[in-house]
Amino acid sequence: MVIDMRRSASVDIVRPNGRLALGDGVDQFREAIDGILNGGGNQIVLNLAEVPMIDSSGIGALVRFQTALRQRGGAIKLVSPSKIAVLCMRTTGVFNLFETYEDEAAALQAFGTA
């Protein structure tokens, strides 16, 4: 998995490319988000446009980080999750924990930045 990361104002934008599944994909994702948390970040736009699949390990990581960010007054906002990712998150009952947006600009605007 390749993860592109950048910052816009106070929001971290994370763009993983590959499967968010048990093994390297989830491990790399955890490292990237842990880095943001350790750096004091609490607002993340997670662009899932290039993530074709999320398994239970990936969903678990998303929920863990969403919980941690909410405790800090922040959140993860999802951008362009695939139909399979949405189905997996709905099946496990966690989809409603996340706000979803069509594009990064809309997600950034929801955080109050443009």
C-alpha positions in Angstrom: 0.0 0.0 0.0 1.1 3.5 -0.8 -0.2 6.3 1.4 -0.1 9.9 0.3 -0.3 12.4 3.1 -0.5 16.2 3.1 -1.9 18.9 5.3 -4.4 21.7 4.5 -4.7 24.3 7.3 -5.3 22.1 10.4 -6.6 19.1 8.5 -4.5 16.1 7.6 -5.5 14.6 4.2 -4.7 10.9 3.9 -4.9 9.0 0.6 -4.2 5.3 0.8 -3.8 3.4 -2.4 -4.4 -0.3 -2.1 -6.3 -2.8 0.0 -7.0 -1.8 3.6 -6.7 -5.4 4.8 -4.9 -7.5 7.3 -1.2 -7.4 6.9 0.9 -4.6 5.4 -2.1 -2.5 4.3 -3.5 -2.1 7.8 -0.1 -1.9 9.4 1.0 1.0 7.1 -2.4 2.7 7.7 -2.0 2.4 11.4 1.5 3.9 11.3 0.3 6.8 9.2 -2.6 7.7 11.5 -0.6 7.1 14.7 1.9 9.6 13.3 -0.9 12.2 12.9 -2.2 11.5 16.4 1.3 11.6 17.9 1.8 15.0 16.2 -1.3 16.4 17.8 -3.5 16.2 14.7 -7.2 15.6 15.3 -8.9 16.3 12.0 -8.4 13.8 9.1 -9.9 13.6 5.7 -9.5 10.0 4.5 -9.8 9.7 0.8 -10.7 6.1 0.0 -11.1 6.5 -3.8 -8.1 4.2 -4.4 -9.0 1.6 -1.8 -10.9 -1.2 -3.5 -11.5 -3.3 -0.4 -11.6 -3.0 3.4 -11.7 -6.1 5.6 -12.5 -6.4 9.3 -9.0 -5.4 10.3 -9.2 -2.2 8.3 -12.7 -1.5 9.7 -11.4 -2.1 13.2 -8.6 0.4 12.6 -11.0 3.0 11.3 -13.2 2.7 14.3 -10.3 2.8 16.7 -9.0 6.0 15.2 -12.4 7.6 14.9 -12.9 7.0 18.6 -9.5 8.4 19.5 -10.0 11.5 17.4 -13.5 12.1 18.8 -12.0 12.0 22.3 -9.7 14.8 21.2 -12.5 16.8 19.7 -11.8 15.8 16.1 -13.0 13.2 13.6 -12.2 11.2 10.4 -14.3 12.3 7.4 -14.4 9.7 4.6 -14.2 10.7 0.9 -15.3 8.5 -2.0 -15.5 5.1 -0.2 -16.0 2.2 -2.7 -19.4 0.4 -2.8 -17.7 -2.7 -1.3 -16.2 -0.6 1.5 -19.6 1.0 2.3 -21.2 -2.5 2.2 -18.7 -3.9 4.6 -19.0 -1.0 7.0 -22.8 -1.2 6.9 -22.8 -4.9 7.4 -20.7 -4.5 10.5 -22.8 -1.6 11.7 -20.1 1.1 11.8 -20.9 3.1 8.6 -23.0 5.6 10.6 -19.9 6.5 12.8 -18.5 8.4 9.8 -19.5 11.4 7.7 -18.9 10.7 4.0 -18.3 13.2 1.2 -18.0 13.0 -2.6 -14.7 15.0 -2.7 -12.0 16.4 -0.5 -13.1 20.0 -0.9 -16.5 19.1 0.7 -14.9 17.2 3.6 -12.5 20.1 4.2 -15.4 22.6 4.2 -17.1 20.4 6.8 -14.1 20.9 9.0 -14.4 24.7 8.4 -11.5 24.9 6.0 -11.5 25.4 2.3 
